[in-house]
């Protein structure tokens, strides 16, 4: 299967405003070109062009992580994107996106489908169409082994505690609404939230099950804090732009197929994420 990866940078603040007003993703504005929506169904366009463009977040451990050494992608959704391309008989082109750029990239025609464990939230569901969920995760906290302030989940929402979240993720609005006493710190990148916690400037950062695995498996300082009961369970699903029922139905069919034939569970098992698979 042929694949290639496309990366695009962020525009300036003023440029982003213009881009969003024009209905373009910020990256499209920054490149000085508008990605015109295909005429007819996107499915027809994909089949005619022999190319499927898949938005991914390349820093998502177990989901769609790009190796800095080999530049190869690995993860449940990276693998399954190739399966979707195979089912359609087309090549796959990965397009770098992020949670902050998600809606603009999908509706601005930077990609045909977003496949990077996108949490289904009311805000996103207003702008995107989601297929049936493939995974589901609660919220978890990462602190340091040396942090004496945070011993359990109940220690997080207390005066003087700093809680870091990444901008654009579902954790930002959830923690903004849920925290009553702790201070919320919003940062731009996953590395920034790790640095804030490791340095002691923040006490914890909030994440999900896949990313928590990254911290425990690749660092020697991280400590996992799990909620004592379900805190905020979120389903993850593939997202497409609204208004194209044939393409949405084809993505939905693909999800049904990979659940039925075992490809979803096998892909999740390769990355030790089988416990968060939504089987039906």
C-alpha positions, 0 to 999 in steps of 0.5 A: 500500500502506497502512502505519504505524509503531508505536514502543515504549519500553523498560521498567525493569529490574524491569519487564523481569524481570516481563515476561519471566517472564510471557512478554510483551515488555518493551514490552507490559509497559510499556504495561500490556497483554498482546498476546494470541496469535491463536486459530487460525493467525496467517495466518488472523488476518492475513487476517481483520484485513487487517493484517501486523505486521512487526518492524524495527530502524529504525536498520539501514542498507540493511535497515530504516532510518527517515529522521529527516527524512521518517520513511520506511523504506528498505532491503531488508527494509523493501521486501520487507515491503511485498511480503509484504503485497502478496502477502497482500493486506493492509496492513503495520504496522511495529513498532519492535524491536531485537535485544535485544527480538527474541525477546520481541517476536516470541513476545509477539505484538507482531508477526507476523514479524521482517524486519530481517536477523536473524542465525540463531544457536543461541540465537535458533533455540531460541526462534524459527523461521527461514525459509530465509536471504535474506542472509549476512554476515561480521563486520567492524570499524570504526576511525578513520582516525587510529587507529595501533594498528589497521592490520589484522585481526590487530591487534584481539585484542591487550592494550590494545585495546578492542572495542565491540559492541552489546548483543543483536547476534550480535556480542556472544556471538561476540566474547565467545567469540573475544577472548582479549587485547582488552577487550570493551565492550558498549554499548546503541545503534549510536550509542554504539559509534560514539561510543566509537570516534570519541572514542578510548575504543574502538579498533574496533566490530564490525558486519556488511556492511550497517552497514559501508556506512553508516559508509563512506558517511555519515562522513569518519572511519571506516575498514573493517577486513576479516578476512583470511579468513572469521571468522564468517559468519552467515545472515540470515532472517525469524523467526516465533514457533514453533508455527504451521506454516501461518504459517511455511510461508507466510513460507517460500513468500514467501522462495522466491518472491522468490528465484525471481522476482528481487524479493530480488536487485532489492531488495538491488541498490537498496541495493548489497547484492547481494553478500551475497544468498543466491540459493537 
